[in-house]
Amino acid sequence: MGRTSFPRCDVRVGQYGLRTLVVDAGQLRNTLGPDATKQLFATGLVIDRNADDLYTANRARTSPGGQGDLPPLPLSFPQKIEMRIGVSTDRGVTTTTREATREEVLQVCPNFARYEGYAIDADAQVEPLDLSPQRHGQVVHNELETLLKMDHIQSRLEEQGVREMMPEIAIHRGKPKTYDKGYSKLDVLELHDDYLTVCVYDFKTGRTPPRLETIYRYIREAGLYAIAQSEGYKYVYFIPIFVH
């Protein structure tokens, strides 16, 4: 039986820590078939080498200005804006907010879809209780905290490249489990094992978007915590998850 060789691939880390697998689309189709190849490209985590070459050439001709934007995806992907996220490239010292698609979010914080699924399930379980909006949100958050602390969830996340994940973590000036005046409570604080990326997820059971002050504060706290763990961490992202 002949051995199937997988096409050569490269991992590209972009300006904001975006990690993308760059492959030859034709070779990938020959190896996996058109359907599987299409599904991989649809995630936004894998792109055609030819599209990447065009992207690199365009970046070379464009001088960076201001604080920059998330690098664009290949033109074959829809550019529908779905959420406003927070981005810091200096461990939370400065933060910008910008609109992002799901594909862009998955490139920097690939566990977004996993947490979203957990949150949607928890929301559906609490919905029949017919609680007030405030109480509903509290119960959903409690359910998610209990779930995310389970060993099998933690192990699964470790397999997906997460070095440390803490749900419902109280933090102040970078110190965890601190309830001093002015502390913040982050729904999920996630440090990746690339020693570059920190993701802060914020579960929203209503449709009101998070306040800018909250985004900046959460990113700043996460950045301070990351600095205490390793000097390598640089990119901090705030990702809202709407579930109700």
C-alpha positions as CSV (number, residue, x, y, z in Angstrom):
1,M,0.0,0.0,0.0
2,G,1.4,3.4,-1.0
3,R,2.0,6.1,1.6
4,T,0.1,9.3,1.2
5,S,2.4,12.3,1.7
6,F,0.9,15.4,3.3
7,P,1.6,18.7,1.5
8,R,4.2,21.0,2.9
9,C,2.8,23.6,5.3
10,D,4.1,26.6,7.2
11,V,2.8,28.3,10.3
12,R,2.6,32.1,9.9
13,V,2.4,34.3,13.0
14,G,1.1,37.7,11.9
15,Q,1.5,41.1,13.4
16,Y,-1.1,40.6,16.1
17,G,-0.2,37.0,16.9
18,L,-2.6,35.6,14.2
19,R,-1.5,32.0,13.6
20,T,-2.4,30.6,10.2
21,L,-1.4,27.3,8.5
22,V,-0.3,28.1,4.9
23,V,-0.6,25.3,2.4
24,D,-0.9,24.6,-1.3
25,A,-4.6,24.3,-2.0
26,G,-4.1,22.0,-5.0
27,Q,-1.9,19.6,-3.0
28,L,-4.3,19.6,-0.1
29,R,-7.3,18.8,-2.3
30,N,-5.3,15.9,-3.8
31,T,-4.5,14.6,-0.3
32,L,-7.8,15.1,1.6
33,G,-10.3,15.6,-1.1
34,P,-12.3,18.8,-2.1
35,D,-14.9,18.6,0.7
36,A,-12.4,18.3,3.6
37,T,-10.2,21.0,2.1
38,K,-13.2,23.3,1.8
39,Q,-14.0,22.7,5.4
40,L,-10.5,23.5,6.5
41,F,-10.3,26.7,4.5
42,A,-13.7,27.8,5.9
43,T,-12.3,27.9,9.5
44,G,-10.0,30.7,8.5
45,L,-7.1,28.8,10.2
46,V,-5.8,27.4,6.9
47,I,-5.2,29.4,3.8
48,D,-3.9,28.9,0.3
49,R,-0.3,29.7,-0.2
50,N,-1.1,31.7,-3.3
51,A,-3.5,33.9,-1.3
52,D,-0.8,34.3,1.4
53,D,1.7,35.4,-1.2
54,L,-0.7,38.1,-2.4
55,Y,-1.3,39.2,1.2
56,T,2.4,39.4,1.9
57,A,3.0,41.5,-1.3
58,N,0.2,43.9,-0.3
59,R,1.6,44.3,3.2
60,A,5.0,45.0,1.7
61,R,3.6,47.9,-0.4
62,T,1.6,49.3,2.5
63,S,3.3,51.2,5.3
64,P,1.8,50.6,8.8
65,G,-0.1,53.5,10.3
66,G,-1.4,54.2,13.7
67,Q,-2.0,51.2,15.8
68,G,-3.0,49.0,12.9
69,D,-5.8,46.6,12.2
70,L,-6.3,42.9,12.3
71,P,-4.7,41.6,9.1
72,P,-7.4,40.9,6.5
73,L,-8.4,37.4,5.6
74,P,-8.0,36.1,2.0
75,L,-10.6,37.6,-0.3
76,S,-12.4,34.2,-0.6
77,F,-13.7,34.6,2.9
78,P,-16.7,36.7,3.8
79,Q,-15.9,39.9,5.7
80,K,-19.1,40.1,7.7
81,I,-18.5,42.0,10.9
82,E,-19.9,40.0,13.9
83,M,-18.4,41.4,17.1
84,R,-16.3,44.1,18.7
85,I,-13.2,42.8,20.4
86,G,-10.3,44.3,22.4
87,V,-6.7,43.9,21.3
88,S,-3.5,44.7,23.0
89,T,0.0,44.0,21.5
90,D,2.0,45.2,24.5
91,R,0.7,43.1,27.4
92,G,-2.3,45.4,28.1
93,V,-0.3,48.7,28.4
94,T,-2.4,50.1,25.5
95,T,-5.6,48.6,24.1
96,T,-7.6,49.2,20.9
97,T,-11.1,47.9,20.0
98,R,-12.1,46.8,16.5
99,E,-14.7,44.9,14.6
100,A,-13.9,41.3,13.9
101,T,-15.4,38.3,12.1
102,R,-15.7,34.9,13.7
103,E,-12.9,33.7,11.4
104,E,-10.6,36.4,12.7
105,V,-11.4,35.6,16.3
106,L,-10.8,31.9,15.8
107,Q,-7.3,32.7,14.4
108,V,-6.2,34.4,17.6
109,C,-8.4,32.6,20.2
110,P,-9.3,29.2,18.7
111,N,-11.2,28.0,21.7
112,F,-13.9,30.7,21.2
113,A,-16.3,28.3,19.5
114,R,-15.8,25.7,22.3
115,Y,-16.7,28.2,25.0
116,E,-19.6,29.6,23.0
117,G,-21.0,26.1,22.7
118,Y,-20.7,25.5,26.5
119,A,-22.4,28.9,27.1
120,I,-25.3,28.2,24.7
121,D,-25.9,24.8,26.4
122,A,-25.9,26.4,29.8
123,D,-28.2,29.1,28.7
124,A,-30.7,26.6,27.3
125,Q,-30.7,24.6,30.5
126,V,-31.5,27.7,32.6
127,E,-34.1,29.2,30.2
128,P,-37.0,27.0,31.5
129,L,-36.6,28.4,35.0
130,D,-38.0,31.7,33.8
131,L,-35.7,33.8,36.0
132,S,-35.3,37.5,36.0
133,P,-32.6,38.7,33.5
134,Q,-30.1,39.4,36.2
135,R,-30.7,36.1,38.0
136,H,-30.6,34.2,34.7
137,G,-27.2,35.6,34.0
138,Q,-25.9,34.7,37.4
139,V,-27.1,31.1,37.2
140,V,-25.6,30.7,33.7
141,H,-22.3,32.0,34.9
142,N,-22.4,29.6,37.9
143,E,-23.1,26.7,35.7
144,L,-20.2,27.6,33.3
145,E,-17.8,28.0,36.2
146,T,-18.6,24.5,37.5
147,L,-18.3,23.0,34.1
148,L,-15.0,24.7,33.2
149,K,-13.4,23.6,36.4
150,M,-14.0,19.9,35.6
151,D,-10.9,17.8,35.0
152,H,-11.9,16.5,31.6
153,I,-12.6,20.0,30.3
154,Q,-9.2,21.3,31.6
155,S,-7.5,18.3,30.0
156,R,-9.2,18.8,26.7
157,L,-8.1,22.5,26.7
158,E,-4.5,21.5,27.5
159,E,-4.6,19.2,24.5
160,Q,-5.7,22.3,22.4
161,G,-2.7,24.3,23.4
162,V,-3.9,26.0,26.6
163,R,-1.2,26.3,29.3
164,E,-3.6,27.7,31.9
165,M,-7.4,28.4,32.0
166,M,-9.2,30.0,35.0
167,P,-12.9,30.6,35.0
168,E,-14.6,33.3,37.1
169,I,-11.2,34.6,38.3
170,A,-11.1,37.6,40.6
171,I,-8.0,39.6,39.8
172,H,-6.6,43.0,40.9
173,R,-3.4,44.5,39.6
174,G,-2.5,41.2,38.1
175,K,-2.9,39.2,41.3
176,P,-5.4,36.3,41.1
177,K,-8.0,35.4,43.8
178,T,-7.9,39.0,45.1
179,Y,-11.1,40.7,46.2
180,D,-9.6,44.1,47.1
181,K,-11.6,47.2,46.3
182,G,-11.5,47.7,42.5
183,Y,-11.0,44.1,41.6
184,S,-12.2,42.6,38.3
185,K,-13.9,39.3,37.7
186,L,-13.0,37.7,34.4
187,D,-15.3,35.0,33.1
188,V,-12.4,33.1,31.5
189,L,-8.7,33.9,31.5
190,E,-6.7,31.7,29.1
191,L,-3.0,31.6,28.6
192,H,-1.7,29.7,25.6
193,D,1.3,27.5,25.6
194,D,2.9,29.5,22.8
195,Y,3.9,32.0,25.6
196,L,2.6,34.8,23.4
197,T,-1.2,34.7,23.5
198,V,-3.7,35.6,26.3
199,C,-7.5,35.4,25.7
200,V,-10.1,36.9,28.0
201,Y,-13.7,35.7,27.3
202,D,-16.7,37.5,28.6
203,F,-20.0,35.7,28.6
204,K,-23.0,38.0,27.9
205,T,-26.5,36.7,28.5
206,G,-28.0,39.9,27.2
207,R,-27.5,41.9,24.1
208,T,-25.8,44.9,25.7
209,P,-22.2,45.1,24.5
210,P,-19.5,45.4,27.1
211,R,-18.4,48.9,28.0
212,L,-15.1,50.2,26.7
213,E,-13.9,50.8,30.2
214,T,-14.5,47.1,31.0
215,I,-12.6,45.9,28.0
216,Y,-9.6,48.1,28.8
217,R,-9.6,47.1,32.4
218,Y,-9.9,43.3,31.8
219,I,-7.2,43.4,29.2
220,R,-4.9,45.4,31.5
221,E,-5.5,43.0,34.4
222,A,-4.9,39.9,32.2
223,G,-1.7,41.5,30.8
224,L,-0.4,42.2,34.4
225,Y,-1.1,38.6,35.3
226,A,0.6,37.3,32.2
227,I,3.7,39.4,32.9
228,A,4.0,37.8,36.3
229,Q,3.9,34.3,34.7
230,S,6.3,34.9,31.8
231,E,8.0,37.8,30.0
232,G,7.1,36.2,26.7
233,Y,3.4,36.9,26.7
234,K,2.6,39.8,24.4
235,Y,-0.8,39.6,22.8
236,V,-4.0,40.0,24.9
237,Y,-7.5,39.7,23.4
238,F,-10.9,40.4,24.9
239,I,-13.6,38.3,23.2
240,P,-17.3,38.7,24.1
241,I,-19.6,35.7,23.8
242,F,-23.3,36.5,23.4
243,V,-25.5,33.6,24.4
244,H,-29.0,34.9,25.0
